[in-house]
Amino acid sequence: MEITEYKTEDYSVEYDRETTTVTLAGSLRLSGLEDSNPVVKLLNDVLALEPKTITLNLRELEFLNSSGINMLSKFVIKVRQNKTIHLILLASNRIPWQGKSLKNLQRLMPTLELEVQ
């Protein structure tokens, strides 16, 4: 796995190998969904490792635009197609967009575990 951490002025994405957790924080405004995007690349690299569980911690992700939601949706679909990986999303009820948008991901993958605090 090449990238385990990527940071900009606006957001950061980090992968913890021990807990198989990807943490996204800040304000993520993606302009496109190229596979060269570091966030997409990191998520795909984690998926390629085929861990038993992948946890996406979004509790510090204040903003995600529609391209970001689309990226998460595509990732959830890829995990669902794998059939052997359990996906957990950690969300915050203090960030308004998360409750509504992340619940929709459960429609794409009914086994997705959404933990909202």
Sequence and secondary structure as in RCSB ss.txt:
>XXXX:A:sequence
MEITEYKTEDYSVEYDRETTTVTLAGSLRLSGLEDSNPVVKLLNDVLALEPKTITLNLRELEFLNSSGINMLSKF
VIKVRQNKTIHLILLASNRIPWQGKSLKNLQRLMPTLELEVQ
>XXXX:A:secstr
   SEEE SSEEEEEETTTTEEEEEEEE  S   TTSHHHHHHHHHHHT  SEEEEEEEEEEEE HHHHHHHHHH
HHHHHHHSS EEEEEE TTSHHHHHHHHHHHHH TT EEEE 
